[in-house]
Amino acid sequence: MGETDFDYSIFLPEPGLPGSRWDQQREPVVILLGWAGCKEQHLDKYSNFYRKQGCIVLSHTAAWRTVFFAESFGLRYLREEAKKLLGILYDYEIEVNPVMFHVFSNGGFMLYRYMTELLHSDPKMRQLHVVGTTFDSAPGNRNVYGSVQALNAILRPGTAWPLRFPLLAAFAIMVFLLRIVLYPLTRFLHENHYDAMKRDPSLWPQLYLYSRADRIVSHKDVEGMVTARRQRHLPTESLDFQKSEHVSHYRRYPEKYSHTCVAFLADCVNRAAKSSFMSGNPSF
């Protein structure tokens, strides 16, 4: 685990792990960015199927208060978290390994937005070798109802309704005013994550896992991002699970989900290795 104000988990594979497909190259580092309110044990099942492939797995979840409130007010606290998380790769001397992101919901997507900005602007972070990104139930675009539903799911276990209701109402009003009504005036100060990532300069492949049954992040928002990337001729894949709920695709379809993620990871690593070899500058 990391320092007390920045918790993370990292799992390093045992040397010579049977069945590992990375014998001739460095193990991929999979960075799991959890959804707001999720616990480490919620990410364990995703970590496990990557670890079985011999991957290094680094996971972190931003505090839900930061995701729902600080970001809604345009306070970029997550940018510092993004820098710390990328810095861990250097701390463990795995900065030369291929990196894959696995991003969950808007909580993970917000953090990922700042990580991509650093990967393209910070001289140190630009040296990292990102090979691809998988999105689970993301991104959503200024969906007030979905945001309130997500916050309610976090508050419900430990917050009584008389307190939860005014908090949800205040949050809904805040989001509606700041991110919809006033957004045309404030977007130049703090562009929302969805709009900013439509122009994401990242060229690596992306996979979008979503469901039209998702009541928190609309499938139309996800499909809109997929369309935007494909119009720019960037390698983009998507899979609609159709019946699974928000961040529940693996729970309902474990074999299909894990097979899709592992196959995408392998394809990204092989594609990047081939590109590096063809350029005459192999990096992993």
VOBA-1610 file (N, C-alpha, C; in pm, whole numbers, padded with zeros to 5 digits, always signed):
BEGIN
Met+00084-00121+00000Met+00000+00000+00000Met+00087+00125+00000Gly+00029+00236-00046Gly+00103+00361-00051Gly+00092+00437+00079Glu+00131+00563+00074Glu+00125+00648+00191Glu-00020+00670+00231Thr-00045+00717+00355Thr-00178+00719+00412Thr-00275+00805+00332Asp-00229+00911+00266Asp-00321+00997+00193Asp-00330+00958+00046Phe-00263+00849+00010Phe-00269+00804-00129Phe-00255+00652-00132Asp-00365+00584-00119Asp-00362+00439-00112Asp-00362+00378-00252Tyr-00282+00276-00266Tyr-00280+00201-00391Tyr-00235+00060-00359Ser-00256-00030-00452Ser-00208-00168-00439Ser-00128-00201-00563Ile-00022-00278-00545Ile+00056-00324-00659Ile+00092-00470-00637Phe+00076-00549-00740Phe+00106-00692-00736Phe+00210-00722-00843Leu+00322-00776-00798Leu+00429-00813-00890Leu+00425-00964-00911Pro+00434-01012-01034Pro+00426-01156-01060Pro+00550-01229-01009Glu+00529-01353-00971Glu+00642-01436-00930Glu+00724-01473-01052Pro+00856-01476-01039Pro+00942-01512-01153Pro+00907-01651-01208Gly+00904-01662-01341Gly+00878-01790-01404Gly+00738-01842-01383Leu+00640-01753-01368Leu+00502-01795-01346Leu+00455-01885-01459Pro+00408-02007-01429Pro+00362-02098-01535Pro+00249-02036-01616Gly+00257-02051-01745Gly+00150-02002-01832Gly+00165-01858-01875Ser+00268-01790-01823Ser+00288-01651-01864Ser+00325-01644-02010Arg+00262-01549-02080Arg+00289-01534-02224Arg+00394-01427-02251Trp+00457-01375-02145Trp+00549-01263-02164Trp+00694-01305-02144Asp+00725-01433-02169Asp+00859-01485-02141Asp+00968-01410-02217Gln+00938-01365-02338Gln+01040-01304-02422Gln+01038-01151-02416Gln+00955-01094-02331Gln+00949-00949-02321Gln+00904-00908-02181Arg+00912-00782-02150Arg+00876-00735-02017Arg+00726-00750-01992Glu+00690-00782-01867Glu+00549-00800-01834Glu+00473-00668-01848Pro+00352-00672-01900Pro+00271-00550-01903Pro+00234-00506-01762Val+00222-00376-01745Val+00170-00319-01621Val+00026-00277-01648Val-00069-00337-01578Val-00210-00300-01594Val-00247-00208-01479Ile-00292-00087-01512Ile-00332+00011-01410Ile-00484+00015-01404Leu-00539-00031-01291Leu-00682-00031-01269Leu-00723+00099-01200Leu-00814+00174-01261Leu-00865+00299-01202Leu-01010+00275-01163Gly-01035+00260-01034Gly-01167+00220-00985Gly-01274+00326-00997Trp-01398+00281-00992Trp-01512+00373-00994Trp-01528+00436-00856Ala-01592+00552-00850Ala-01609+00624-00724Ala-01683+00537-00623Gly-01624+00522-00506Gly-01688+00446-00400Gly-01651+00299-00397Cys-01578+00250-00495Cys-01546+00107-00494Cys-01432+00080-00396Lys-01428-00041-00345Lys-01325-00083-00251Lys-01221-00169-00323Glu-01109-00188-00257Glu-01002-00268-00316Glu-01049-00409-00349Gln-01134-00466-00262Gln-01182-00602-00287Gln-01271-00608-00412His-01332-00496-00449His-01414-00494-00571His-01327-00507-00695Leu-01203-00460-00687Leu-01112-00466-00801Leu-01033-00598-00806Asp-01041-00675-00699Asp-00962-00798-00691Asp-00991-00894-00806Lys-01118-00908-00842Lys-01151-01005-00947Lys-01094-00964-01083Tyr-01084-00834-01105Tyr-01023-00787-01230Tyr-00871-00805-01223Ser-00815-00773-01108Ser-00672-00790-01088Ser-00632-00936-01109Asn-00715-01027-01060Asn-00680-01169-01065Asn-00663-01222-01206Phe-00754-01185-01300Phe-00738-01244-01431Phe-00621-01183-01509Tyr-00582-01062-01472Tyr-00459-01007-01531Tyr-00334-01071-01468Arg-00339-01092-01337Arg-00226-01152-01268Arg-00202-01294-01316Lys-00308-01364-01350Lys-00293-01501-01401Lys-00221-01503-01535Gln-00220-01389-01602Gln-00147-01378-01729Gln-00002-01336-01708Gly+00036-01320-01580Gly+00173-01280-01551Gly+00195-01130-01554Cys+00087-01052-01546Cys+00099-00906-01551Cys+00129-00848-01413Ile+00189-00731-01414Ile+00199-00648-01294Ile+00070-00568-01287Val+00007-00561-01172Val-00120-00489-01159Val-00108-00381-01052Leu-00138-00258-01091Leu-00138-00143-01002Leu-00280-00089-00999Ser-00337-00073-00879Ser-00476-00026-00871Ser-00489+00091-00775His-00581+00179-00808His-00607+00297-00725His-00749+00347-00754Thr-00816+00394-00650Thr-00949+00454-00664Thr-00949+00592-00600Ala-00988+00692-00675Ala-00995+00828-00621Ala-01109+00839-00521Ala-01092+00921-00419Ala-01196+00941-00318Ala-01324+00993-00382Trp-01437+00937-00341Trp-01564+00975-00405Trp-01596+01123-00382Arg-01554+01179-00272Arg-01581+01322-00246Arg-01508+01410-00348Thr-01390+01367-00386Thr-01315+01442-00488Thr-01384+01430-00623Val-01426+01310-00656Val-01491+01286-00785Val-01621+01363-00799Phe-01706+01358-00696Phe-01838+01418-00708Phe-01841+01567-00678Phe-01759+01613-00586Phe-01769+01752-00544Phe-01654+01841-00595Ala-01531+01801-00567Ala-01418+01885-00611Ala-01418+01903-00762Glu-01437+01794-00837Glu-01436+01804-00982Glu-01556+01883-01034Ser-01670+01873-00967Ser-01788+01949-01010Ser-01765+02098-00998Phe-01681+02138-00900Phe-01649+02280-00883Phe-01528+02322-00966Gly-01474+02229-01045Gly-01360+02262-01130Gly-01227+02261-01057Leu-01222+02198-00939Leu-01098+02188-00864Leu-01023+02064-00910Arg-00904+02082-00963Arg-00834+01971-01028Arg-00744+01893-00931Tyr-00804+01849-00821Tyr-00727+01772-00724Tyr-00680+01639-00783Leu-00757+01585-00876Leu-00722+01455-00933Leu-00595+01461-01017Arg-00558+01579-01061Arg-00436+01588-01143Arg-00313+01549-01061Glu-00310+01588-00936Glu-00197+01552-00850Glu-00197+01402-00823Glu-00316+01344-00806Glu-00324+01199-00788Glu-00272+01127-00912Ala-00307+01179-01028Ala-00262+01118-01154Ala-00110+01117-01161Lys-00048+01226-01120Lys+00098+01236-01126Lys+00162+01139-01027Lys+00105+01127-00908Lys+00159+01033-00810Lys+00149+00889-00861Leu+00037+00857-00923Leu+00015+00720-00968Leu+00113+00683-01079Leu+00135+00772-01173Leu+00232+00745-01278Leu+00374+00738-01221Gly+00399+00816-01118Gly+00531+00815-01056Gly+00564+00683-00990Ile+00463+00606-00952Ile+00486+00476-00889Ile+00559+00382-00984Leu+00536+00396-01113Leu+00604+00312-01211Leu+00755+00333-01203Tyr+00795+00456-01178Tyr+00938+00485-01162Tyr+00989+00435-01026Asp+00905+00447-00924Asp+00945+00399-00791Asp+00978+00250-00793Tyr+00902+00173-00870Tyr+00922+00029-00878Tyr+01010-00012-00996Glu+01064+00088-01065Glu+01154+00066-01179Glu+01090-00021-01287Ile+00964+00006-01316Ile+00893-00065-01422Ile+00845+00035-01528Glu+00913+00148-01535Glu+00870+00252-01630Glu+00898+00213-01775Val+00979+00110-01797Val+01007+00068-01935Val+00912-00042-01982Asn+00828-00093-01893Asn+00733-00198-01930Asn+00616-00140-02009Pro+00552-00221-02094Pro+00430-00173-02160Pro+00319-00151-02057Val+00243-00045-02075Val+00139-00006-01978Val+00001-00014-02043Met-00092-00077-01972Met-00232-00085-02015Met-00319-00026-01904Phe-00412+00061-01940Phe-00508+00115-01844Phe-00640+00037-01853His-00702+00015-01737His-00836-00041-01731His-00917+00054-01644Val-01009+00126-01704Val-01075+00241-01642Val-01222+00212-01616Phe-01267+00236-01493Phe-01404+00206-01455Phe-01485+00333-01429Ser-01598+00345-01497Ser-01697+00449-01474Ser-01634+00588-01484Asn-01712+00690-01451Asn-01662+00827-01464Asn-01558+00861-01358Gly-01564+00792-01243Gly-01463+00817-01140Gly-01323+00783-01190Gly-01311+00668-01257Gly-01183+00632-01316Gly-01150+00716-01437Phe-01254+00751-01514Phe-01234+00828-01637Phe-01179+00968-01608Met-01228+01031-01501Met-01178+01164-01465Met-01028+01159-01434Leu-00988+01058-01357Leu-00847+01043-01323Leu-00766+01012-01448Tyr-00820+00929-01535Tyr-00751+00893-01659Tyr-00731+01016-01747Arg-00826+01107-01749Arg-00813+01229-01830Arg-00685+01304-01794Tyr-00658+01318-01662Tyr-00539+01390-01620Tyr-00413+01310-01646Met-00423+01179-01639Met-00306+01095-01667Met-00266+01107-01814Thr-00364+01111-01903Thr-00330+01125-02045Thr-00270+01263-02073Glu-00320+01365-02005Glu-00262+01497-02024Glu-00115+01499-01982Leu-00084+01433-01871Leu+00054+01426-01825Leu+00140+01343-01921Leu+00081+01237-01973Leu+00155+01149-02064Leu+00195+01221-02193His+00124+01329-02225His+00154+01402-02347His+00224+01536-02320Ser+00233+01577-02193Ser+00290+01709-02165Ser+00412+01705-02074Asp+00417+01611-01981Asp+00527+01604-01886Asp+00643+01526-01949Pro+00762+01586-01959Pro+00876+01520-02025Pro+00909+01383-01967Lys+00897+01369-01835Lys+00926+01241-01770Lys+00821+01138-01804Met+00693+01175-01796Met+00584+01081-01820Met+00572+01042-01967Arg+00620+01128-02055Arg+00613+01098-02199Arg+00701+00980-02236Gln+00790+00940-02147Gln+00878+00826-02174Gln+00809+00693-02149Leu+00694+00694-02083Leu+00622+00569-02055Leu+00564+00511-02184His+00551+00379-02188His+00508+00310-02310His+00366+00256-02294Val+00269+00344-02311Val+00129+00302-02302Val+00089+00230-02431Val+00026+00114-02416Val-00010+00035-02535Val-00161+00029-02560Gly-00243+00064-02460Gly-00387+00060-02482Gly-00466+00093-02358Thr-00597+00111-02376Thr-00688+00142-02266Thr-00819+00068-02284Thr-00867+00008-02175Thr-01000-00053-02171Thr-01088+00031-02080Phe-01206+00067-02129Phe-01304+00142-02049Phe-01421+00052-02013Asp-01459+00052-01888Asp-01575-00023-01841Asp-01679+00077-01791Ser-01794+00084-01860Ser-01905+00172-01819Ser-01864+00318-01816Ala-01794+00361-01917Ala-01749+00500-01926Ala-01715+00532-02072Pro-01722+00663-02105Pro-01752+00779-02020Pro-01898+00823-02034Gly-01945+00895-01932Gly-02076+00958-01939Gly-02059+01107-01959Asn-02161+01173-02010Asn-02150+01314-02045Asn-02260+01397-01981Arg-02227+01465-01871Arg-02318+01561-01806Arg-02457+01502-01783Asn-02462+01382-01731Asn-02588+01314-01702Asn-02622+01336-01554Val-02709+01433-01526Val-02742+01468-01387Val-02807+01350-01317Tyr-02903+01287-01383Tyr-02974+01174-01322Tyr-02877+01061-01288Gly-02790+01027-01382Gly-02694+00920-01359Gly-02598+00954-01246Ser-02555+01080-01239Ser-02463+01122-01133Ser-02529+01111-00996Val-02655+01151-00987Val-02727+01142-00860Val-02747+00996-00821Gln-02778+00911-00920Gln-02793+00768-00893Gln-02663+00709-00838Ala-02552+00748-00898Ala-02422+00696-00854Ala-02390+00743-00712Leu-02413+00871-00682Leu-02386+00922-00548Leu-02477+00856-00446Asn-02603+00834-00482Asn-02697+00769-00391Asn-02652+00627-00358Ala-02597+00556-00457Ala-02549+00419-00434Ala-02434+00418-00333Ile-02352+00524-00335Ile-02241+00533-00240Ile-02289+00569-00100Leu-02386+00661-00092Leu-02433+00710+00037Leu-02529+00614+00107Arg-02601+00534+00029Arg-02710+00452+00083Arg-02668+00363+00200Pro-02554+00291+00195Pro-02523+00197+00303Pro-02507+00262+00440Gly-02451+00383+00446Gly-02421+00439+00577Gly-02486+00573+00609Thr-02578+00618+00522Thr-02640+00750+00542Thr-02791+00739+00544Ala-02853+00785+00652Ala-02998+00778+00666Ala-03064+00868+00561Trp-03185+00830+00518Trp-03256+00903+00414Trp-03276+01050+00446Pro-03314+01090+00572Pro-03334+01233+00602Pro-03209+01318+00575Leu-03093+01259+00587Leu-02970+01332+00557Leu-02931+01314+00410Arg-02958+01195+00358Arg-02918+01166+00220Arg-02996+01248+00119Phe-03124+01267+00142Phe-03209+01338+00045Phe-03163+01482+00021Pro-03143+01566+00127Pro-03097+01704+00099Pro-02958+01708+00036Leu-02873+01612+00071Leu-02740+01609+00011Leu-02748+01578-00138Leu-02834+01483-00175Leu-02852+01449-00316Leu-02916+01564-00393Ala-03013+01631-00329Ala-03079+01744-00393Ala-02980+01859-00418Ala-02897+01888-00318Ala-02797+01994-00333Ala-02697+01959-00443Phe-02657+01832-00448Phe-02563+01787-00550Phe-02625+01800-00689Ala-02750+01760-00704Ala-02818+01767-00833Ala-02827+01911-00883Ile-02860+02003-00793Ile-02871+02144-00830Ile-02734+02198-00870Met-02631+02160-00792Met-02496+02207-00821Met-02450+02160-00958Val-02470+02032-00987Val-02428+01977-01116Val-02505+02041-01230Phe-02635+02059-01211Phe-02718+02118-01316Phe-02674+02260-01348Leu-02644+02338-01243Leu-02604+02477-01265Leu-02462+02488-01323Leu-02368+02418-01259Leu-02227+02434-01297Leu-02191+02363-01426Arg-02245+02242-01447Arg-02200+02162-01560Arg-02294+02167-01680Ile-02412+02232-01664Ile-02504+02242-01778Ile-02540+02388-01806Val-02604+02456-01711Val-02650+02593-01733Val-02533+02689-01756Leu-02434+02684-01668Leu-02321+02778-01677Leu-02204+02725-01758Tyr-02215+02601-01804Tyr-02101+02539-01873Tyr-02052+02617-01995Pro-02141+02673-02077Pro-02090+02751-02191Pro-02000+02867-02151Leu-02018+02918-02028Leu-01937+03030-01980Leu-01811+02984-01908Thr-01815+02863-01853Thr-01703+02816-01770Thr-01616+02712-01839Arg-01654+02665-01955Arg-01581+02555-02019Arg-01436+02592-02051Phe-01410+02721-02070Phe-01274+02763-02101Phe-01184+02761-01976Leu-01247+02764-01858Leu-01171+02753-01733Leu-01152+02606-01696His-01256+02526-01716His-01246+02384-01681His-01340+02305-01771Glu-01287+02260-01883Glu-01367+02183-01976Glu-01403+02048-01915Asn-01527+02004-01937Asn-01563+01875-01877Asn-01483+01762-01941His-01476+01652-01869His-01387+01543-01908His-01427+01480-02041Tyr-01555+01470-02064Tyr-01603+01408-02188Tyr-01560+01490-02310Asp-01584+01619-02305Asp-01546+01705-02417Asp-01395+01708-02437Ala-01321+01713-02327Ala-01175+01717-02336Ala-01121+01590-02400Met-01177+01476-02363Met-01125+01349-02412Met-01169+01317-02555Lys-01264+01392-02606Lys-01298+01376-02748Lys-01183+01419-02837Arg-01094+01501-02781Arg-00977+01547-02856Arg-00848+01484-02803Asp-00862+01379-02726Asp-00747+01311-02669Asp-00647+01274-02780Pro-00522+01319-02770Pro-00425+01292-02876Pro-00367+01151-02873Ser-00407+01069-02776Ser-00352+00934-02765Ser-00385+00851-02888Leu-00285+00784-02943Leu-00300+00704-03064Leu-00315+00555-03033Trp-00293+00516-02909Trp-00299+00373-02876Trp-00444+00321-02883Pro-00463+00191-02904Pro-00598+00134-02917Pro-00680+00149-02789Gln-00811+00159-02808Gln-00902+00168-02695Gln-01018+00071-02713Leu-01061+00011-02602Leu-01173-00083-02600Leu-01278-00031-02503Tyr-01403-00023-02550Tyr-01513+00026-02467Tyr-01610-00087-02437Leu-01626-00120-02308Leu-01718-00223-02262Leu-01833-00153-02191Tyr-01954-00174-02241Tyr-02068-00099-02188Tyr-02196-00180-02204Ser-02310-00120-02167Ser-02438-00189-02181Ser-02550-00087-02196Arg-02641-00118-02283Arg-02756-00029-02301Arg-02852-00038-02182Ala-02829-00135-02092Ala-02910-00145-01970Ala-02854-00061-01856Asp-02741+00003-01877Asp-02676+00087-01776Asp-02762+00210-01750Arg-02802+00231-01624Arg-02887+00345-01589Arg-02807+00463-01533Ile-02677+00447-01521Ile-02593+00554-01467Ile-02515+00623-01577Val-02453+00547-01665Val-02383+00603-01782Val-02456+00557-01907Ser-02509+00650-01982Ser-02587+00617-02101Ser-02502+00551-02209His-02556+00448-02269His-02484+00383-02379His-02464+00480-02495Lys-02550+00580-02507Lys-02535+00678-02615Lys-02409+00763-02595Asp-02375+00791-02469Asp-02252+00866-02442Asp-02129+00785-02480Val-02130+00658-02443Val-02017+00571-02476Val-02004+00558-02627Glu-02116+00534-02693Glu-02114+00518-02839Glu-02073+00648-02908Gly-02107+00761-02847Gly-02065+00890-02902Gly-01913+00905-02900Met-01850+00859-02792Met-01705+00866-02783Met-01640+00769-02882Val-01699+00651-02896Val-01648+00553-02993Val-01654+00612-03135Thr-01766+00673-03167Thr-01782+00733-03299Thr-01680+00845-03322Ala-01660+00928-03221Ala-01566+01040-03234Ala-01425+00989-03263Arg-01385+00881-03196Arg-01251+00825-03219Arg-01241+00762-03358Arg-01344+00692-03397Arg-01340+00626-03528Arg-01339+00728-03642Gln-01402+00841-03619Gln-01398+00946-03721Gln-01258+01002-03737Arg-01177+00988-03634Arg-01037+01031-03640Arg-00946+00916-03684His-01007+00803-03720His-00934+00686-03770His-00837+00630-03667Leu-00880+00631-03539Leu-00799+00575-03432Leu-00850+00434-03400Pro-00761+00342-03366Pro-00803+00203-03339Pro-00895+00196-03218Thr-01020+00160-03243Thr-01122+00163-03138Thr-01213+00041-03150Glu-01229-00031-03040Glu-01318-00146-03035Glu-01425-00122-02929Ser-01539-00188-02943Ser-01644-00173-02844Ser-01725-00302-02834Leu-01784-00323-02717Leu-01867-00441-02694Leu-01984-00402-02604Asp-02104-00418-02655Asp-02226-00389-02580Asp-02276-00519-02517Phe-02273-00527-02384Phe-02321-00647-02314Phe-02473-00651-02303Gln-02538-00540-02334Gln-02683-00529-02351Gln-02765-00541-02223Lys-02740-00639-02138Lys-02828-00662-02023Lys-02765-00636-01887Ser-02635-00616-01882Ser-02569-00598-01752Ser-02579-00453-01705Glu-02580-00435-01573Glu-02591-00302-01515Glu-02453-00236-01504His-02454-00116-01451His-02332-00035-01442His-02220-00109-01370Val-02100-00110-01429Val-01982-00182-01380Val-02014-00322-01328Ser-02107-00388-01395Ser-02145-00524-01356Ser-02132-00622-01472His-02062-00583-01576His-02050-00669-01693His-01971-00796-01661Tyr-01866-00782-01581Tyr-01787-00899-01545Tyr-01866-00994-01455Arg-01942-00936-01363Arg-02020-01019-01271Arg-02122-01104-01346Arg-02181-01048-01452Arg-02284-01121-01527Arg-02224-01210-01635Tyr-02115-01165-01696Tyr-02055-01241-01807Tyr-01904-01259-01781Pro-01866-01332-01677Pro-01724-01338-01638Pro-01631-01393-01746Glu-01669-01499-01813Glu-01580-01559-01912Glu-01566-01468-02035Lys-01678-01416-02084Lys-01673-01329-02201Lys-01595-01203-02171Tyr-01617-01147-02054Tyr-01550-01023-02015Tyr-01399-01044-02003Ser-01358-01144-01924Ser-01215-01165-01902Ser-01143-01203-02031His-01206-01286-02114His-01145-01326-02241His-01125-01203-02331Thr-01225-01115-02336Thr-01216-00995-02419Thr-01103-00905-02372Cys-01092-00886-02240Cys-00988-00798-02186Cys-00848-00854-02208Val-00831-00982-02184Val-00700-01044-02199Val-00657-01047-02346Ala-00752-01079-02435Ala-00721-01081-02578Ala-00684-00941-02628Phe-00754-00839-02579Phe-00724-00701-02619Phe-00586-00661-02568Leu-00554-00697-02444Leu-00422-00667-02388Leu-00312-00729-02473Ala-00327-00858-02504Ala-00225-00927-02583Ala-00208-00863-02720Asp-00319-00827-02782Asp-00313-00764-02914Asp-00241-00629-02907Cys-00270-00552-02803Cys-00207-00420-02788Cys-00057-00433-02766Val-00017-00527-02680Val+00125-00547-02652Val+00198-00593-02778Asn+00139-00688-02848Asn+00203-00739-02970Asn+00211-00631-03078Arg+00105-00552-03089Arg+00105-00444-03188Arg+00213-00341-03158Ala+00224-00305-03029Ala+00325-00207-02990Ala+00466-00261-03008Ala+00486-00389-02975Ala+00618-00450-02991Ala+00657-00455-03138Lys+00563-00489-03224Lys+00590-00495-03368Lys+00622-00357-03422Ser+00546-00256-03378Ser+00570-00119-03423Ser+00708-00071-03379Ser+00744-00105-03254Ser+00874-00065-03202Ser+00987-00133-03279Phe+00967-00261-03312Phe+01069-00334-03387Phe+01085-00277-03527Met+00972-00247-03592Met+00976-00194-03728Met+01043-00058-03733Ser+01030+00018-03625Ser+01090+00152-03620Ser+01239+00146-03590Gly+01287+00025-03555Gly+01428+00009-03525Gly+01467+00058-03388Asn+01365+00078-03300Asn+01393+00128-03165Asn+01314+00047-03063Pro+01343-00082-03049Pro+01268-00167-02957Pro+01283-00118-02812Ser+01168-00106-02745Ser+01171-00055-02608Ser+01122-00160-02508Phe+01067-00271-02558Phe+01026-00377-02466Phe+01008-00505-02543
//
